[in-house]
């Protein structure tokens, strides 16, 4: 996960997330191709020195080579599947 200023990475945290993509049959208004739901631990982010909470516009990179980029659209700290985690909606690649 990265927090960026216009052209540079300001903060970076290498943490594990629980990610869910959507199958074509699950697409509906507000859910489009490339949208993902992520659950990330607040404590993992804090331990990695990442400023919490993550905010809209922060970038998340997936894959073995961190070559799949996605951008945070929304962070819901109150409606979460696991206590102490952020429920994040992202879009892109």
matplotlib code that plots the C-alpha trace (Angstrom):
import matplotlib.pyplot as plt

x = [0.0, 1.4, 0.4, 1.5, 1.9, 1.3, 4.3, 6.2, 5.6, 5.4, 4.8, 4.9, 3.7, 4.1, 1.2, -1.1, -4.7, -7.8, -8.9, -12.1, -12.7, -16.1, -17.2, -19.1, -22.4, -21.9, -21.5, -24.3, -24.7, -21.7, -19.7, -17.7, -14.8, -11.7, -13.5, -12.1, -13.0, -10.0, -9.7, -6.5, -5.4, -5.0, -2.3, -0.3, -0.4, 0.7, 3.5, 4.8, 4.7, 1.9, -0.3, -3.8, -6.4, -5.8, -7.7, -9.3, -6.6, -4.0, -2.6, -2.4, -0.1, -0.8, 1.0, 4.4, 6.1, 3.7, 2.6, -1.1, -2.1, -5.4, -6.6, -8.7, -12.2, -13.6, -12.5, -15.1, -13.6, -17.0, -18.5, -15.9, -15.8, -13.1, -12.6, -9.5, -9.5, -10.4, -12.9, -11.5, -13.1, -10.6, -10.7, -8.3, -6.5]
y = [0.0, 3.4, 7.0, 9.4, 13.0, 14.0, 12.2, 10.4, 7.7, 9.3, 6.1, 2.4, -0.7, -4.3, -6.0, -8.9, -8.3, -10.4, -9.6, -10.4, -9.6, -9.9, -12.5, -11.3, -12.5, -10.3, -7.0, -4.6, -0.8, 0.5, -2.6, -2.7, -4.8, -4.1, -3.3, -5.2, -5.4, -5.6, -6.2, -5.0, -4.9, -1.5, -3.0, -4.3, -0.9, 0.9, -1.6, -1.0, 2.8, 3.6, 6.5, 5.3, 5.3, 4.7, 7.3, 7.6, 8.0, 5.8, 3.1, -0.7, -2.9, -6.7, -9.6, -11.3, -8.3, -5.7, -5.0, -4.8, -1.3, -0.4, 2.9, 3.2, 4.5, 4.2, 3.1, 2.0, 1.6, 1.0, -1.7, -4.4, -8.1, -8.4, -6.2, -3.9, -4.0, -1.6, -2.6, -1.0, -0.7, -0.2, 0.0, -0.3, -3.0]
z = [0.0, -0.8, 0.1, -2.6, -3.2, -6.8, -8.3, -5.5, -2.9, 0.5, 2.5, 1.8, 3.8, 2.7, 4.4, 3.7, 2.8, 2.2, -1.3, -3.1, -6.8, -8.4, -10.9, -14.1, -12.6, -9.5, -11.4, -10.7, -10.5, -8.5, -9.1, -12.3, -13.7, -11.7, -8.4, -5.4, -1.7, 0.6, 4.3, 5.9, 9.5, 11.2, 13.4, 10.4, 8.8, 12.1, 12.6, 9.1, 9.8, 7.4, 8.4, 9.3, 8.2, 4.5, 2.4, -1.0, -3.6, -1.9, -4.2, -3.6, -5.6, -6.0, -7.5, -7.1, -8.8, -7.4, -11.0, -10.6, -9.4, -7.9, -6.2, -3.0, -3.7, -0.2, 3.3, 5.8, 9.3, 10.9, 8.7, 8.7, 8.6, 11.2, 14.3, 14.0, 10.2, 7.4, 4.8, 1.6, -1.9, -4.8, -8.5, -11.4, -13.3]

ax = plt.figure().add_subplot(projection="3d")
ax.plot(x, y, z, "-o")
ax.set_aspect("equal")
plt.show()
